[in-house]
Amino acid sequence: MQHRLAVFDFDGTLADSFPFFLASFGELARVHGFRPLDRGNLDELRRLDARQLMRHVGLPAWKVPLVAMDFRRLMAGRTAQIALFDGMPALLRDLAGAGVELAVLSSNSRDNVQAVLGPTLSALIRHLDCGVSLMGKKRRLRALLARTGFAPGQTVCIGDEIRDIEAARGVRAAAAAVGWGYTLPDALAAHQPDTLAHTVAQLRQYLGLA
């Protein structure tokens, strides 16, 4: 198996939290004074990267940490409503069983991530790096590699957003994009990840678990 460290995004990659994101976005927009999402134009919005979406809704960069904090707070009361995608628990168990170290790099909170994963799967995650700023994934990923001693060539970053691909590219790790999360597959493909998995079975094959 080529990859010795697998770094997962959480929301939209491991956890099916996009419905919660949509449900909470209007409340966050009202509280923080930016525009709500146009549900009729949702497919086009899901092709935008994070910076483009911020501009579209009129969310200034200085407000992002406040919005993220409130998003995490809202989710904390509703983690029981959020499930992992089918096949992801088995994928985590099988990777760990094959000797791959697992990491989660997420903008969400540690408490929320662990609540959704549950104690058994949380125990498999050797490196849990949470509260990552919206544009801070590359920096935190570089710090994770320095801390763990893994080389970029031993590392695969798995995520559902354009910023996940950019972070992986920024440290020269492999970028595995998944098409079941926040960003639509055609938008991910345009950024040329090393692989674009449309199903968990395809991701398993790329990771050498098929």
HELIX and SHEET records of a PDB file:
HELIX    1   1 PHE A   18  HIS A   32  1                                  15    
HELIX    2   2 ARG A   39  ASN A   41  5                                   3    
HELIX    3   3 LEU A   42  LEU A   45  1                                   4    
HELIX    4   4 ALA A   50  VAL A   57  1                                   8    
HELIX    5   5 ALA A   61  LYS A   63  5                                   3    
HELIX    6   6 VAL A   64  ALA A   76  1                                  13    
HELIX    7   7 THR A   79  GLN A   81  5                                   3    
HELIX    8   8 MET A   88  GLY A   97  1                                  10    
HELIX    9   9 ARG A  110  SER A  122  1                                  13    
HELIX   10  10 LYS A  137  THR A  148  1                                  12    
HELIX   11  11 PRO A  152  GLN A  154  5                                   3    
HELIX   12  12 ILE A  162  VAL A  171  1                                  10    
HELIX   13  13 PRO A  185  ALA A  189  1                                   5    
HELIX   14  14 VAL A  200  TYR A  206  1                                   7    
SHEET    1   A 6 ILE A 125  ASP A 129  0                                        
SHEET    2   A 6 GLU A 101  LEU A 105  1                                        
SHEET    3   A 6 LEU A   5  PHE A   8  1                                        
SHEET    4   A 6 THR A 155  GLY A 159  1                                        
SHEET    5   A 6 ALA A 174  VAL A 178  1                                        
SHEET    6   A 6 THR A 195  ALA A 197  1                                        
END                                                                             
